[in-house]
Amino acid sequence: MKRIPFFIFIGILSICLSCSSEKKPEWLGYTTTKLWESNRPNVCVWIDAKKITEEELKQKGVKYTVYSSDKLNGYLVEKSEWDKTKGFYLKMFGTPVTLTIDATTIVVVVGVAMGVAYVASGDWVGHLNAHLTH
């Protein structure tokens, strides 16, 4: 049985270590996580008090909470049923696509790392010579 070349082992180990850290590396994509974090139906929307008045919110008939501090003034506004439904359907139909993108990204990164490690180990020269002599 042939041993795994040292460079391939180091490449796989570094990928595993970077994936296990709390802060995920950006090169792995994480489009599914981004999709789910950006479509949270029960999270209120922040509207700065400079952009809308409380009277306008009352006229629109939306549910809101006033927030006021020394540095920040505005409103936390509940999303409409339409926005909640839209977010749900976006998650439902977008998740299979983003999972495919994430899986493909990981496969490509691991494949490139293994390919570079294989070339760096020099094994490809022996394989090439074996095929050329036949």
N, CA, C and O atoms as a Tinker XYZ file with bonds, in Angstrom:
   536  protein
     1  N      0.835000   -1.181000    0.000000    73     2
     2  CA     0.000000    0.000000    0.000000    64     1     3
     3  C      0.880000    1.245000    0.000000    63     2     4     5
     4  O      1.840000    1.334000    0.765000    81     3
     5  N      0.557000    2.178000   -0.836000    73     3     6
     6  CA     1.351000    3.395000   -0.971000    64     5     7
     7  C      0.970000    4.400000    0.105000    63     6     8     9
     8  O     -0.211000    4.571000    0.409000    81     7
     9  N      1.952000    5.056000    0.674000    73     7    10
    10  CA     1.698000    6.055000    1.704000    64     9    11
    11  C      1.271000    7.370000    1.073000    63    10    12    13
    12  O      1.657000    7.689000   -0.052000    81    11
    13  N      0.466000    8.131000    1.815000    73    11    14
    14  CA     0.039000    9.446000    1.340000    64    13    15
    15  C      1.238000   10.382000    1.381000    63    14    16    17
    16  O      1.892000   10.489000    2.419000    81    15
    17  N      1.546000   11.067000    0.274000    73    15    18
    18  CA     2.667000   12.000000    0.292000    64    17    19
    19  C      2.470000   13.069000    1.365000    63    18    20    21
    20  O      1.347000   13.471000    1.668000    81    19
    21  N      3.565000   13.506000    1.918000    73    19    22
    22  CA     3.569000   14.474000    3.012000    64    21    23
    23  C      2.823000   15.754000    2.640000    63    22    24    25
    24  O      2.080000   16.288000    3.464000    81    23
    25  N      3.005000   16.262000    1.411000    73    23    26
    26  CA     2.372000   17.522000    1.003000    64    25    27
    27  C      0.847000   17.393000    0.938000    63    26    28    29
    28  O      0.132000   18.335000    1.282000    81    27
    29  N      0.349000   16.241000    0.503000    73    27    30
    30  CA    -1.101000   16.033000    0.464000    64    29    31
    31  C     -1.651000   16.004000    1.889000    63    30    32    33
    32  O     -2.700000   16.587000    2.165000    81    31
    33  N     -0.947000   15.328000    2.787000    73    31    34
    34  CA    -1.372000   15.272000    4.181000    64    33    35
    35  C     -1.428000   16.667000    4.788000    63    34    36    37
    36  O     -2.404000   17.009000    5.455000    81    35
    37  N     -0.405000   17.471000    4.569000    73    35    38
    38  CA    -0.363000   18.833000    5.110000    64    37    39
    39  C     -1.492000   19.680000    4.511000    63    38    40    41
    40  O     -2.119000   20.459000    5.230000    81    39
    41  N     -1.760000   19.541000    3.216000    73    39    42
    42  CA    -2.837000   20.295000    2.569000    64    41    43
    43  C     -4.194000   19.952000    3.154000    63    42    44    45
    44  O     -4.981000   20.847000    3.462000    81    43
    45  N     -4.477000   18.665000    3.311000    73    43    46
    46  CA    -5.757000   18.231000    3.880000    64    45    47
    47  C     -5.859000   18.678000    5.337000    63    46    48    49
    48  O     -6.920000   19.123000    5.776000    81    47
    49  N     -4.781000   18.564000    6.078000    73    47    50
    50  CA    -4.781000   18.980000    7.479000    64    49    51
    51  C     -5.061000   20.473000    7.620000    63    50    52    53
    52  O     -5.842000   20.877000    8.481000    81    51
    53  N     -4.432000   21.293000    6.784000    73    51    54
    54  CA    -4.659000   22.748000    6.885000    64    53    55
    55  C     -6.087000   23.125000    6.515000    63    54    56    57
    56  O     -6.654000   24.040000    7.112000    81    55
    57  N     -6.681000   22.436000    5.537000    73    55    58
    58  CA    -8.081000   22.698000    5.181000    64    57    59
    59  C     -8.997000   22.309000    6.341000    63    58    60    61
    60  O     -9.923000   23.049000    6.672000    81    59
    61  N     -8.745000   21.160000    6.956000    73    59    62
    62  CA    -9.567000   20.728000    8.093000    64    61    63
    63  C     -9.447000   21.696000    9.263000    63    62    64    65
    64  O    -10.445000   22.009000    9.911000    81    63
    65  N     -8.239000   22.173000    9.538000    73    63    66
    66  CA    -8.051000   23.117000   10.641000    64    65    67
    67  C     -8.757000   24.437000   10.376000    63    66    68    69
    68  O     -9.358000   25.012000   11.283000    81    67
    69  N     -8.688000   24.920000    9.144000    73    67    70
    70  CA    -9.344000   26.200000    8.848000    64    69    71
    71  C    -10.856000   26.063000    8.894000    63    70    72    73
    72  O    -11.546000   27.026000    9.229000    81    71
    73  N    -11.388000   24.897000    8.568000    73    71    74
    74  CA   -12.840000   24.688000    8.610000    64    73    75
    75  C    -13.339000   24.511000   10.032000    63    74    76    77
    76  O    -14.514000   24.757000   10.302000    81    75
    77  N    -12.478000   24.090000   10.950000    73    75    78
    78  CA   -12.922000   23.843000   12.313000    64    77    79
    79  C    -12.844000   25.084000   13.189000    63    78    80    81
    80  O    -13.340000   25.060000   14.315000    81    79
    81  N    -12.241000   26.163000   12.713000    73    79    82
    82  CA   -12.149000   27.372000   13.528000    64    81    83
    83  C    -13.504000   28.058000   13.599000    63    82    84    85
    84  O    -14.381000   27.807000   12.772000    81    83
    85  N    -13.668000   28.929000   14.597000    73    83    86
    86  CA   -14.951000   29.610000   14.769000    64    85    87
    87  C    -15.248000   30.547000   13.603000    63    86    88    89
    88  O    -16.382000   30.609000   13.128000    81    87
    89  N    -14.239000   31.272000   13.145000    73    87    90
    90  CA   -14.436000   32.176000   12.012000    64    89    91
    91  C    -14.105000   31.416000   10.745000    63    90    92    93
    92  O    -12.952000   31.058000   10.505000    81    91
    93  N    -15.121000   31.172000    9.938000    73    91    94
    94  CA   -14.940000   30.378000    8.730000    64    93    95
    95  C    -14.198000   31.190000    7.672000    63    94    96    97
    96  O    -14.434000   32.391000    7.536000    81    95
    97  N    -13.304000   30.548000    6.922000    73    95    98
    98  CA   -12.578000   31.262000    5.871000    64    97    99
    99  C    -13.507000   31.653000    4.730000    63    98   100   101
   100  O    -14.375000   30.877000    4.332000    81    99
   101  N    -13.321000   32.854000    4.210000    73    99   102
   102  CA   -14.182000   33.371000    3.147000    64   101   103
   103  C    -14.045000   32.574000    1.849000    63   102   104   105
   104  O    -14.984000   32.534000    1.054000    81   103
   105  N    -12.899000   31.945000    1.622000    73   103   106
   106  CA   -12.699000   31.246000    0.359000    64   105   107
   107  C    -13.559000   30.003000    0.241000    63   106   108   109
   108  O    -13.643000   29.418000   -0.839000    81   107
   109  N    -14.206000   29.578000    1.335000    73   107   110
   110  CA   -15.074000   28.415000    1.254000    64   109   111
   111  C    -16.497000   28.782000    0.841000    63   110   112   113
   112  O    -17.322000   27.893000    0.632000    81   111
   113  N    -16.792000   30.055000    0.722000    73   111   114
   114  CA   -18.094000   30.460000    0.228000    64   113   115
   115  C    -19.111000   30.754000    1.291000    63   114   116   117
   116  O    -19.334000   31.914000    1.636000    81   115
   117  N    -19.723000   29.740000    1.810000    73   115   118
   118  CA   -20.768000   29.874000    2.811000    64   117   119
   119  C    -21.952000   30.676000    2.305000    63   118   120   121
   120  O    -22.511000   31.502000    3.027000    81   119
   121  N    -22.323000   30.430000    1.077000    73   119   122
   122  CA   -23.473000   31.132000    0.509000    64   121   123
   123  C    -24.768000   30.717000    1.185000    63   122   124   125
   124  O    -25.691000   31.525000    1.288000    81   123
   125  N    -24.858000   29.482000    1.645000    73   123   126
   126  CA   -26.068000   29.025000    2.338000    64   125   127
   127  C    -26.233000   29.781000    3.654000    63   126   128   129
   128  O    -27.329000   30.243000    3.974000    81   127
   129  N    -25.157000   29.905000    4.409000    73   127   130
   130  CA   -25.211000   30.659000    5.665000    64   129   131
   131  C    -25.606000   32.100000    5.409000    63   130   132   133
   132  O    -26.436000   32.656000    6.128000    81   131
   133  N    -25.022000   32.704000    4.395000    73   131   134
   134  CA   -25.350000   34.098000    4.070000    64   133   135
   135  C    -26.816000   34.235000    3.673000    63   134   136   137
   136  O    -27.476000   35.198000    4.064000    81   135
   137  N    -27.328000   33.284000    2.901000    73   135   138
   138  CA   -28.735000   33.310000    2.502000    64   137   139
   139  C    -29.641000   33.253000    3.728000    63   138   140   141
   140  O    -30.589000   34.030000    3.841000    81   139
   141  N    -29.349000   32.335000    4.642000    73   139   142
   142  CA   -30.206000   32.174000    5.810000    64   141   143
   143  C    -30.089000   33.350000    6.770000    63   142   144   145
   144  O    -31.081000   33.745000    7.382000    81   143
   145  N    -28.896000   33.914000    6.911000    73   143   146
   146  CA   -28.726000   35.060000    7.807000    64   145   147
   147  C    -29.388000   36.318000    7.258000    63   146   148   149
   148  O    -29.850000   37.159000    8.029000    81   147
   149  N    -29.440000   36.454000    5.947000    73   147   150
   150  CA   -30.029000   37.660000    5.359000    64   149   151
   151  C    -31.547000   37.566000    5.221000    63   150   152   153
   152  O    -32.186000   38.568000    4.902000    81   151
   153  N    -32.138000   36.410000    5.448000    73   151   154
   154  CA   -33.588000   36.224000    5.327000    64   153   155
   155  C    -34.157000   35.679000    6.628000    63   154   156   157
   156  O    -34.544000   34.514000    6.715000    81   155
   157  N    -34.201000   36.524000    7.617000    73   155   158
   158  CA   -34.760000   36.134000    8.905000    64   157   159
   159  C    -36.100000   36.846000    9.073000    63   158   160   161
   160  O    -36.129000   38.048000    9.337000    81   159
   161  N    -37.207000   36.120000    8.925000    73   159   162
   162  CA   -38.526000   36.752000    8.884000    64   161   163
   163  C    -38.949000   37.445000   10.176000    63   162   164   165
   164  O    -39.695000   38.423000   10.125000    81   163
   165  N    -38.503000   36.976000   11.307000    73   163   166
   166  CA   -38.969000   37.555000   12.567000    64   165   167
   167  C    -38.057000   38.647000   13.111000    63   166   168   169
   168  O    -38.269000   39.129000   14.224000    81   167
   169  N    -37.056000   39.038000   12.348000    73   167   170
   170  CA   -36.164000   40.111000   12.765000    64   169   171
   171  C    -36.724000   41.425000   12.233000    63   170   172   173
   172  O    -37.067000   41.540000   11.056000    81   171
   173  N    -36.808000   42.405000   13.115000    73   171   174
   174  CA   -37.344000   43.709000   12.708000    64   173   175
   175  C    -36.345000   44.468000   11.844000    63   174   176   177
   176  O    -35.142000   44.208000   11.877000    81   175
   177  N    -36.869000   45.404000   11.077000    73   175   178
   178  CA   -36.056000   46.244000   10.207000    64   177   179
   179  C    -35.790000   47.570000   10.917000    63   178   180   181
   180  O    -36.710000   48.169000   11.475000    81   179
   181  N    -34.552000   48.027000   10.901000    73   179   182
   182  CA   -34.192000   49.303000   11.515000    64   181   183
   183  C    -34.410000   50.423000   10.505000    63   182   184   185
   184  O    -33.941000   50.350000    9.369000    81   183
   185  N    -35.126000   51.460000   10.932000    73   183   186
   186  CA   -35.299000   52.656000   10.107000    64   185   187
   187  C    -34.884000   53.852000   10.945000    63   186   188   189
   188  O    -35.432000   54.089000   12.021000    81   187
   189  N    -33.919000   54.596000   10.448000    73   187   190
   190  CA   -33.415000   55.773000   11.143000    64   189   191
   191  C    -34.508000   56.837000   11.212000    63   190   192   193
   192  O    -35.284000   57.005000   10.271000    81   191
   193  N    -34.561000   57.554000   12.337000    73   191   194
   194  CA   -35.582000   58.594000   12.532000    64   193   195
   195  C    -35.435000   59.745000   11.533000    63   194   196   197
   196  O    -36.383000   60.504000   11.331000    81   195
   197  N    -34.276000   59.884000   10.911000    73   195   198
   198  CA   -34.071000   60.938000    9.905000    64   197   199
   199  C    -34.760000   60.590000    8.590000    63   198   200   201
   200  O    -34.990000   61.470000    7.761000    81   199
   201  N    -35.090000   59.321000    8.393000    73   199   202
   202  CA   -35.675000   58.885000    7.122000    64   201   203
   203  C    -37.193000   58.770000    7.161000    63   202   204   205
   204  O    -37.840000   58.759000    6.113000    81   203
   205  N    -37.765000   58.683000    8.355000    73   203   206
   206  CA   -39.219000   58.540000    8.469000    64   205   207
   207  C    -39.664000   59.079000    9.830000    63   206   208   209
   208  O    -38.900000   59.078000   10.795000    81   207
   209  N    -40.885000   59.527000    9.881000    73   207   210
   210  CA   -41.422000   60.022000   11.146000    64   209   211
   211  C    -42.355000   58.979000   11.752000    63   210   212   213
   212  O    -42.816000   58.057000   11.079000    81   211
   213  N    -42.612000   59.154000   13.023000    73   211   214
   214  CA   -43.528000   58.237000   13.691000    64   213   215
   215  C    -44.934000   58.370000   13.113000    63   214   216   217
   216  O    -45.672000   57.388000   13.026000    81   215
   217  N    -45.296000   59.577000   12.723000    73   215   218
   218  CA   -46.615000   59.806000   12.118000    64   217   219
   219  C    -46.760000   59.016000   10.815000    63   218   220   221
   220  O    -47.820000   58.450000   10.550000    81   219
   221  N    -45.691000   58.976000    9.995000    73   219   222
   222  CA   -45.735000   58.216000    8.740000    64   221   223
   223  C    -45.906000   56.719000    9.016000    63   222   224   225
   224  O    -46.629000   56.030000    8.296000    81   223
   225  N    -45.246000   56.227000   10.047000    73   223   226
   226  CA   -45.384000   54.819000   10.410000    64   225   227
   227  C    -46.812000   54.513000   10.856000    63   226   228   229
   228  O    -47.367000   53.469000   10.512000    81   227
   229  N    -47.396000   55.421000   11.617000    73   227   230
   230  CA   -48.786000   55.234000   12.053000    64   229   231
   231  C    -49.733000   55.223000   10.852000    63   230   232   233
   232  O    -50.669000   54.425000   10.800000    81   231
   233  N    -49.484000   56.114000    9.886000    73   231   234
   234  CA   -50.333000   56.179000    8.686000    64   233   235
   235  C    -50.247000   54.883000    7.881000    63   234   236   237
   236  O    -51.234000   54.436000    7.297000    81   235
   237  N    -49.054000   54.289000    7.857000    73   235   238
   238  CA   -48.872000   53.049000    7.094000    64   237   239
   239  C    -49.454000   51.843000    7.833000    63   238   240   241
   240  O    -49.653000   50.783000    7.239000    81   239
   241  N    -49.720000   52.005000    9.099000    73   239   242
   242  CA   -50.330000   50.922000    9.867000    64   241   243
   243  C    -49.401000   49.768000   10.195000    63   242   244   245
   244  O    -49.858000   48.639000   10.368000    81   243
   245  N    -48.114000   50.029000   10.281000    73   243   246
   246  CA   -47.152000   48.976000   10.596000    64   245   247
   247  C    -46.898000   48.927000   12.101000    63   246   248   249
   248  O    -47.078000   49.917000   12.810000    81   247
   249  N    -46.481000   47.769000   12.564000    73   247   250
   250  CA   -46.115000   47.618000   13.969000    64   249   251
   251  C    -44.660000   48.039000   14.118000    63   250   252   253
   252  O    -43.801000   47.639000   13.332000    81   251
   253  N    -44.395000   48.845000   15.127000    73   251   254
   254  CA   -43.034000   49.354000   15.312000    64   253   255
   255  C    -42.771000   49.610000   16.784000    63   254   256   257
   256  O    -43.692000   49.681000   17.598000    81   255
   257  N    -41.484000   49.749000   17.108000    73   255   258
   258  CA   -41.040000   50.114000   18.444000    64   257   259
   259  C    -40.098000   51.293000   18.297000    63   258   260   261
   260  O    -39.206000   51.287000   17.449000    81   259
   261  N    -40.301000   52.307000   19.130000    73   259   262
   262  CA   -39.432000   53.487000   19.107000    64   261   263
   263  C    -38.163000   53.172000   19.887000    63   262   264   265
   264  O    -38.209000   52.607000   20.979000    81   263
   265  N    -37.018000   53.555000   19.295000    73   263   266
   266  CA   -35.747000   53.403000   19.992000    64   265   267
   267  C    -35.058000   54.759000   19.994000    63   266   268   269
   268  O    -34.916000   55.395000   18.949000    81   267
   269  N    -34.635000   55.192000   21.163000    73   267   270
   270  CA   -33.997000   56.501000   21.267000    64   269   271
   271  C    -32.865000   56.442000   22.281000    63   270   272   273
   272  O    -33.031000   55.935000   23.391000    81   271
   273  N    -31.713000   56.970000   21.882000    73   271   274
   274  CA   -30.566000   57.063000   22.782000    64   273   275
   275  C    -29.790000   58.328000   22.423000    63   274   276   277
   276  O    -30.207000   59.093000   21.553000    81   275
   277  N    -28.675000   58.542000   23.086000    73   275   278
   278  CA   -27.866000   59.731000   22.804000    64   277   279
   279  C    -27.314000   59.729000   21.384000    63   278   280   281
   280  O    -27.189000   60.789000   20.771000    81   279
   281  N    -26.984000   58.562000   20.857000    73   279   282
   282  CA   -26.332000   58.468000   19.553000    64   281   283
   283  C    -27.218000   57.904000   18.455000    63   282   284   285
   284  O    -26.889000   58.034000   17.276000    81   283
   285  N    -28.331000   57.284000   18.812000    73   283   286
   286  CA   -29.128000   56.581000   17.818000    64   285   287
   287  C    -30.616000   56.782000   18.089000    63   286   288   289
   288  O    -31.101000   56.550000   19.197000    81   287
   289  N    -31.327000   57.219000   17.052000    73   287   290
   290  CA   -32.777000   57.388000   17.154000    64   289   291
   291  C    -33.416000   56.763000   15.930000    63   290   292   293
   292  O    -32.977000   56.972000   14.799000    81   291
   293  N    -34.469000   55.989000   16.182000    73   291   294
   294  CA   -35.141000   55.373000   15.050000    64   293   295
   295  C    -36.224000   54.425000   15.500000    63   294   296   297
   296  O    -36.736000   54.508000   16.617000    81   295
   297  N    -36.563000   53.514000   14.592000    73   295   298
   298  CA   -37.680000   52.616000   14.819000    64   297   299
   299  C    -37.311000   51.201000   14.395000    63   298   300   301
   300  O    -36.646000   50.991000   13.381000    81   299
   301  N    -37.753000   50.243000   15.187000    73   299   302
   302  CA   -37.654000   48.835000   14.813000    64   301   303
   303  C    -39.029000   48.452000   14.283000    63   302   304   305
   304  O    -40.005000   48.406000   15.032000    81   303
   305  N    -39.093000   48.178000   12.981000    73   303   306
   306  CA   -40.363000   47.944000   12.311000    64   305   307
   307  C    -40.486000   46.465000   11.960000    63   306   308   309
   308  O    -39.563000   45.871000   11.402000    81   307
   309  N    -41.642000   45.875000   12.293000    73   307   310
   310  CA   -41.899000   44.482000   11.932000    64   309   311
   311  C    -42.037000   44.356000   10.427000    63   310   312   313
   312  O    -42.547000   45.256000    9.759000    81   311
   313  N    -41.577000   43.233000    9.903000    73   311   314
   314  CA   -41.719000   42.980000    8.471000    64   313   315
   315  C    -43.175000   42.659000    8.149000    63   314   316   317
   316  O    -43.909000   42.116000    8.975000    81   315
   317  N    -43.571000   43.007000    6.936000    73   315   318
   318  CA   -44.933000   42.691000    6.504000    64   317   319
   319  C    -45.038000   41.191000    6.231000    63   318   320   321
   320  O    -44.030000   40.498000    6.089000    81   319
   321  N    -46.257000   40.712000    6.163000    73   319   322
   322  CA   -46.479000   39.295000    5.853000    64   321   323
   323  C    -45.885000   38.947000    4.489000    63   322   324   325
   324  O    -45.350000   37.855000    4.300000    81   323
   325  N    -45.980000   39.875000    3.543000    73   323   326
   326  CA   -45.418000   39.659000    2.206000    64   325   327
   327  C    -43.908000   39.467000    2.287000    63   326   328   329
   328  O    -43.365000   38.557000    1.660000    81   327
   329  N    -43.216000   40.329000    3.066000    73   327   330
   330  CA   -41.765000   40.213000    3.209000    64   329   331
   331  C    -41.369000   38.909000    3.905000    63   330   332   333
   332  O    -40.379000   38.276000    3.539000    81   331
   333  N    -42.156000   38.517000    4.915000    73   331   334
   334  CA   -41.874000   37.249000    5.600000    64   333   335
   335  C    -42.053000   36.071000    4.646000    63   334   336   337
   336  O    -41.231000   35.155000    4.625000    81   335
   337  N    -43.127000   36.094000    3.858000    73   335   338
   338  CA   -43.391000   35.015000    2.897000    64   337   339
   339  C    -42.321000   34.977000    1.818000    63   338   340   341
   340  O    -41.845000   33.906000    1.441000    81   339
   341  N    -41.950000   36.140000    1.330000    73   339   342
   342  CA   -40.909000   36.235000    0.296000    64   341   343
   343  C    -39.592000   35.643000    0.809000    63   342   344   345
   344  O    -38.921000   34.905000    0.087000    81   343
   345  N    -39.225000   35.965000    2.049000    73   343   346
   346  CA   -38.008000   35.415000    2.643000    64   345   347
   347  C    -38.062000   33.910000    2.785000    63   346   348   349
   348  O    -37.070000   33.215000    2.564000    81   347
   349  N    -39.239000   33.408000    3.160000    73   347   350
   350  CA   -39.418000   31.959000    3.296000    64   349   351
   351  C    -39.203000   31.261000    1.952000    63   350   352   353
   352  O    -38.464000   30.280000    1.870000    81   351
   353  N    -39.850000   31.768000    0.903000    73   351   354
   354  CA   -39.714000   31.132000   -0.413000    64   353   355
   355  C    -38.299000   31.272000   -0.973000    63   354   356   357
   356  O    -37.801000   30.374000   -1.653000    81   355
   357  N    -37.663000   32.393000   -0.684000    73   355   358
   358  CA   -36.278000   32.563000   -1.125000    64   357   359
   359  C    -35.378000   31.523000   -0.467000    63   358   360   361
   360  O    -34.506000   30.951000   -1.121000    81   359
   361  N    -35.587000   31.280000    0.820000    73   359   362
   362  CA   -34.821000   30.238000    1.508000    64   361   363
   363  C    -35.129000   28.862000    0.923000    63   362   364   365
   364  O    -34.225000   28.070000    0.658000    81   363
   365  N    -36.427000   28.591000    0.726000    73   363   366
   366  CA   -36.845000   27.269000    0.272000    64   365   367
   367  C    -36.272000   26.931000   -1.107000    63   366   368   369
   368  O    -35.783000   25.822000   -1.322000    81   367
   369  N    -36.333000   27.878000   -2.032000    73   367   370
   370  CA   -35.855000   27.598000   -3.388000    64   369   371
   371  C    -34.369000   27.907000   -3.562000    63   370   372   373
   372  O    -33.725000   27.350000   -4.452000    81   371
   373  N    -33.820000   28.780000   -2.730000    73   371   374
   374  CA   -32.413000   29.149000   -2.861000    64   373   375
   375  C    -31.453000   28.207000   -2.177000    63   374   376   377
   376  O    -30.302000   28.085000   -2.595000    81   375
   377  N    -31.908000   27.532000   -1.124000    73   375   378
   378  CA   -31.007000   26.666000   -0.358000    64   377   379
   379  C    -30.398000   25.533000   -1.186000    63   378   380   381
   380  O    -29.193000   25.307000   -1.072000    81   379
   381  N    -31.162000   24.806000   -2.015000    73   379   382
   382  CA   -30.507000   23.767000   -2.832000    64   381   383
   383  C    -29.416000   24.336000   -3.748000    63   382   384   385
   384  O    -28.391000   23.694000   -3.973000    81   383
   385  N    -29.643000   25.531000   -4.269000    73   383   386
   386  CA   -28.644000   26.164000   -5.147000    64   385   387
   387  C    -27.405000   26.532000   -4.346000    63   386   388   389
   388  O    -26.284000   26.248000   -4.767000    81   387
   389  N    -27.601000   27.169000   -3.184000    73   387   390
   390  CA   -26.441000   27.588000   -2.391000    64   389   391
   391  C    -25.683000   26.396000   -1.818000    63   390   392   393
   392  O    -24.459000   26.446000   -1.702000    81   391
   393  N    -26.393000   25.320000   -1.458000    73   391   394
   394  CA   -25.701000   24.115000   -0.985000    64   393   395
   395  C    -24.823000   23.527000   -2.095000    63   394   396   397
   396  O    -23.710000   23.069000   -1.835000    81   395
   397  N    -25.327000   23.543000   -3.324000    73   395   398
   398  CA   -24.544000   23.054000   -4.463000    64   397   399
   399  C    -23.306000   23.917000   -4.668000    63   398   400   401
   400  O    -22.214000   23.401000   -4.905000    81   399
   401  N    -23.480000   25.230000   -4.576000    73   399   402
   402  CA   -22.340000   26.149000   -4.732000    64   401   403
   403  C    -21.307000   25.902000   -3.640000    63   402   404   405
   404  O    -20.111000   25.824000   -3.922000    81   403
   405  N    -21.764000   25.777000   -2.387000    73   403   406
   406  CA   -20.839000   25.544000   -1.275000    64   405   407
   407  C    -20.096000   24.220000   -1.435000    63   406   408   409
   408  O    -18.881000   24.163000   -1.244000    81   407
   409  N    -20.822000   23.156000   -1.785000    73   407   410
   410  CA   -20.180000   21.848000   -1.951000    64   409   411
   411  C    -19.170000   21.878000   -3.096000    63   410   412   413
   412  O    -18.075000   21.328000   -2.981000    81   411
   413  N    -19.545000   22.524000   -4.198000    73   411   414
   414  CA   -18.638000   22.616000   -5.346000    64   413   415
   415  C    -17.382000   23.384000   -4.974000    63   414   416   417
   416  O    -16.278000   22.994000   -5.352000    81   415
   417  N    -17.543000   24.468000   -4.239000    73   415   418
   418  CA   -16.385000   25.265000   -3.821000    64   417   419
   419  C    -15.433000   24.431000   -2.978000    63   418   420   421
   420  O    -14.220000   24.470000   -3.180000    81   419
   421  N    -15.980000   23.683000   -2.041000    73   419   422
   422  CA   -15.132000   22.857000   -1.174000    64   421   423
   423  C    -14.427000   21.767000   -1.980000    63   422   424   425
   424  O    -13.236000   21.525000   -1.780000    81   423
   425  N    -15.145000   21.111000   -2.884000    73   423   426
   426  CA   -14.541000   20.061000   -3.715000    64   425   427
   427  C    -13.418000   20.639000   -4.581000    63   426   428   429
   428  O    -12.361000   20.022000   -4.714000    81   427
   429  N    -13.639000   21.806000   -5.164000    73   427   430
   430  CA   -12.612000   22.432000   -6.009000    64   429   431
   431  C    -11.388000   22.795000   -5.178000    63   430   432   433
   432  O    -10.259000   22.535000   -5.592000    81   431
   433  N    -11.605000   23.398000   -4.001000    73   431   434
   434  CA   -10.467000   23.795000   -3.160000    64   433   435
   435  C     -9.665000   22.577000   -2.725000    63   434   436   437
   436  O     -8.437000   22.591000   -2.795000    81   435
   437  N    -10.344000   21.525000   -2.278000    73   435   438
   438  CA    -9.642000   20.308000   -1.863000    64   437   439
   439  C     -8.945000   19.666000   -3.063000    63   438   440   441
   440  O     -7.810000   19.204000   -2.943000    81   439
   441  N     -9.608000   19.635000   -4.208000    73   439   442
   442  CA    -9.004000   19.060000   -5.410000    64   441   443
   443  C     -7.758000   19.805000   -5.850000    63   442   444   445
   444  O     -6.750000   19.188000   -6.196000    81   443
   445  N     -7.822000   21.129000   -5.840000    73   443   446
   446  CA    -6.647000   21.933000   -6.218000    64   445   447
   447  C     -5.521000   21.715000   -5.219000    63   446   448   449
   448  O     -4.364000   21.561000   -5.612000    81   447
   449  N     -5.851000   21.701000   -3.919000    73   447   450
   450  CA    -4.816000   21.482000   -2.901000    64   449   451
   451  C     -4.153000   20.123000   -3.076000    63   450   452   453
   452  O     -2.934000   19.999000   -2.965000    81   451
   453  N     -4.970000   19.098000   -3.351000    73   451   454
   454  CA    -4.401000   17.768000   -3.552000    64   453   455
   455  C     -3.594000   17.705000   -4.848000    63   454   456   457
   456  O     -2.557000   17.043000   -4.898000    81   455
   457  N     -4.055000   18.380000   -5.885000    73   455   458
   458  CA    -3.324000   18.402000   -7.149000    64   457   459
   459  C     -1.974000   19.086000   -7.008000    63   458   460   461
   460  O     -0.963000   18.604000   -7.521000    81   459
   461  N     -1.968000   20.212000   -6.311000    73   459   462
   462  CA    -0.707000   20.934000   -6.085000    64   461   463
   463  C      0.231000   20.084000   -5.242000    63   462   464   465
   464  O      1.428000   20.011000   -5.518000    81   463
   465  N     -0.310000   19.446000   -4.224000    73   463   466
   466  CA     0.523000   18.588000   -3.377000    64   465   467
   467  C      1.073000   17.399000   -4.167000    63   466   468   469
   468  O      2.217000   16.994000   -3.964000    81   467
   469  N      0.270000   16.847000   -5.057000    73   467   470
   470  CA     0.703000   15.714000   -5.878000    64   469   471
   471  C      1.833000   16.131000   -6.813000    63   470   472   473
   472  O      2.829000   15.422000   -6.958000    81   471
   473  N      1.663000   17.290000   -7.443000    73   471   474
   474  CA     2.706000   17.790000   -8.344000    64   473   475
   475  C      3.972000   18.102000   -7.551000    63   474   476   477
   476  O      5.080000   17.794000   -7.990000    81   475
   477  N      3.798000   18.721000   -6.370000    73   475   478
   478  CA     4.963000   19.077000   -5.556000    64   477   479
   479  C      5.694000   17.842000   -5.038000    63   478   480   481
   480  O      6.904000   17.895000   -4.816000    81   479
   481  N      4.986000   16.737000   -4.842000    73   479   482
   482  CA     5.633000   15.535000   -4.324000    64   481   483
   483  C      6.494000   14.840000   -5.374000    63   482   484   485
   484  O      7.370000   14.049000   -5.026000    81   483
   485  N      6.258000   15.126000   -6.654000    73   483   486
   486  CA     7.068000   14.550000   -7.713000    64   485   487
   487  C      6.600000   13.200000   -8.214000    63   486   488   489
   488  O      7.216000   12.654000   -9.129000    81   487
   489  N      5.549000   12.641000   -7.663000    73   487   490
   490  CA     5.045000   11.341000   -8.100000    64   489   491
   491  C      4.588000   11.359000   -9.550000    63   490   492   493
   492  O      4.653000   10.331000  -10.222000    81   491
   493  N      4.135000   12.483000  -10.040000    73   491   494
   494  CA     3.616000   12.573000  -11.401000    64   493   495
   495  C      4.700000   12.294000  -12.431000    63   494   496   497
   496  O      4.394000   11.838000  -13.532000    81   495
   497  N      5.970000   12.559000  -12.096000    73   495   498
   498  CA     7.060000   12.319000  -13.046000    64   497   499
   499  C      7.200000   10.823000  -13.301000    63   498   500   501
   500  O      7.364000   10.400000  -14.446000    81   499
   501  N      7.136000   10.019000  -12.235000    73   499   502
   502  CA     7.242000    8.572000  -12.386000    64   501   503
   503  C      6.070000    8.008000  -13.169000    63   502   504   505
   504  O      6.250000    7.111000  -13.992000    81   503
   505  N      4.870000    8.524000  -12.925000    73   503   506
   506  CA     3.685000    8.072000  -13.662000    64   505   507
   507  C      3.782000    8.447000  -15.139000    63   506   508   509
   508  O      3.409000    7.659000  -16.008000    81   507
   509  N      4.276000    9.639000  -15.419000    73   507   510
   510  CA     4.415000   10.104000  -16.795000    64   509   511
   511  C      5.454000    9.256000  -17.530000    63   510   512   513
   512  O      5.227000    8.845000  -18.668000    81   511
   513  N      6.573000    8.998000  -16.894000    73   511   514
   514  CA     7.599000    8.166000  -17.514000    64   513   515
   515  C      7.107000    6.750000  -17.756000    63   514   516   517
   516  O      7.440000    6.152000  -18.779000    81   515
   517  N      6.327000    6.204000  -16.846000    73   515   518
   518  CA     5.784000    4.848000  -17.005000    64   517   519
   519  C      4.843000    4.792000  -18.200000    63   518   520   521
   520  O      4.849000    3.807000  -18.938000    81   519
   521  N      4.039000    5.825000  -18.406000    73   519   522
   522  CA     3.108000    5.841000  -19.543000    64   521   523
   523  C      3.830000    6.100000  -20.867000    63   522   524   525
   524  O      3.408000    5.600000  -21.910000    81   523
   525  N      4.888000    6.860000  -20.831000    73   523   526
   526  CA     5.633000    7.168000  -22.070000    64   525   527
   527  C      6.446000    5.988000  -22.562000    63   526   528   529
   528  O      6.681000    5.863000  -23.763000    81   527
   529  N      6.881000    5.118000  -21.662000    73   527   530
   530  CA     7.706000    3.978000  -22.068000    64   529   531
   531  C      6.883000    2.827000  -22.606000    63   530   532   533
   532  O      7.448000    1.910000  -23.204000    81   531
   533  N      5.595000    2.834000  -22.422000    73   531   534
   534  CA     4.740000    1.743000  -22.951000    64   533   535
   535  C      4.258000    2.040000  -24.289000    63   534   536
   536  O      3.533000    1.237000  -24.876000    81   535
